[in-house]
Amino acid sequence: MRIALGSDHAGFEAKELLIKALIKDGFTILDQGCFNTDSVDYPDFAKAVGKVVVEKHADGGVLICGTGIGMSIAANKVDGIRAALVTSTEHARLSKEHNNANVICMGARMQTVSEMKNFVDVWTKSKFEAGRHQQRINKIELK
């Protein structure tokens, strides 16, 4: 599975550690930045990850900022992205099963890297249930 990852400066260190753990598990990573702890604007990286996912260069995206809130708001502005702020494995599972989230967002100040890794593992293994959930996705996408 190919995953696009992005972060702002607050999430940089967590992103780097998460990338190492995901590569070790066999994921292909498309790092969209940022690339150090210098202050940056999170919407730039949410847009970069969103674009890679929408263009199908990645199977999904992971975004990390301080809380995950800003990234989730910004990512959802990218047409075709359904980003979910996840704070538990249950959120990660349901974001895929019910909402078919193609991006998950997390907070480096809110979760440990180990927790983030668990969220990604659950999210990537979960499957969209479609059915009644698809009609709701269609309404979100204004189809």
N, C-alpha and C positions, 0 to 999 in steps of 0.2 A: 504494500500500500504506500502511495506517495502522499506525504503530508507537507503542506506549506506552513511554516511557522513564522511568526512575527512578534515583535515586542517593542515597547518603548524602553527608555532608560531604566525605569523602575523594574521592568520584567527581564532585562537583559541577562542577568546572571542565572535566573531560573530557566530562561529559554536555552541558554548554552548547556546547562546540566540536563535538561529534558531532551535536547537533541542527542546528546551522548547516549542516554538511556534508550531512546527510541531506535537509534542506529544499531545498538547492541541487540535489540529485539528484531532486527531485520527490516525496519521501515526505511523507505527512501525519503530523505528530508530535502525540502526546498526552502532554504533559509532566506527570508525576505527582509531581514534586518530587524532591529537596528544592530549595529556591530560593535558598540561600546556603551559605556555608561554616561556619555555626554547627553545633556538634555535634548530631547527631540519631541515632536508632536505625534502622539499616537494615531491620529486619523490617517497619516501618511502610510503607516504600516498595516493598518486595517484595510485600507484600499488596496495595497500591494498584494496582500494575502487573498483578499476577495477576488481580485482580478485573476490570479493564478488558478483559483478554484473554479470560477465561472468559465474560464477558457479551457477547463479540463486538463490542465497541466498537472494538477494535484487532485487526489480523490477527496480531500477535505483539508480544512485549515484549523490551526490552533493559534490563538492570540493571547498574549500575556501583557498586562500592564499592572499598576499597583493594586487595583481592586477588580479588574476585569470589566467594570461597568462602562468606562469610556470606550474600550475596544468593542464591546458588544453594540453600543449605540452607533459607533462609526461604521462597523462592518455591515450592519443592517441597512445602511444607506447605499450599499453596492447592490445594484439590480441583480437578482438571482441568488443572493446570499441569505441564508437563514441562520443567523448566529445566535447562540444561546450562552448565557452566562451560567456556568456550572459551578456549584459549590459542594457537590456530593456525588457519589457514584450513582445514586438514584436519579439525580438531575442529568447526568451524562447518559444514562440508559434511556430515560424518557425523552430526552432531547432528540435522540435518533428514532426511537420507536414511534413516537407520536408526532413530532415536528419535523422529522427528517432534516435535522440541523446539519448543515454542511461545514459549519465552523463552530468551534467551541472557544469560549473565552474564560480566562481564569485570572486570579489576582495573586501576584507574587507576595503581597503583604497579607494575604488572606489564607493561602494554602502553602504547604510544603511542596517541594519538588516531588517527593514520593507520592503525595496525594494527587498532584497533577498527573503524574504518570499513571496512577490507577484510573483517574477520570478518562484519560486518553485511551487506555486499554479497554475499558468498558464501552466507551463511545464507538471505538472502531470495531468491536465485536458485536455490537447491537445492530439489529436490522429494522428498517422502517416497516411498520405494520400495514401501511396503506389503508384500504377500506375507508371507513368513516373519517380517518385522519387525512386522506388525500383530498377530500372535498373541502376541508378546512384550509389545507395548504393552497388549494386553488383560489380560495377567497383572499388569502394573504397576498398571493401573487396577482390578484385581480384578473384572473383568466375568465 
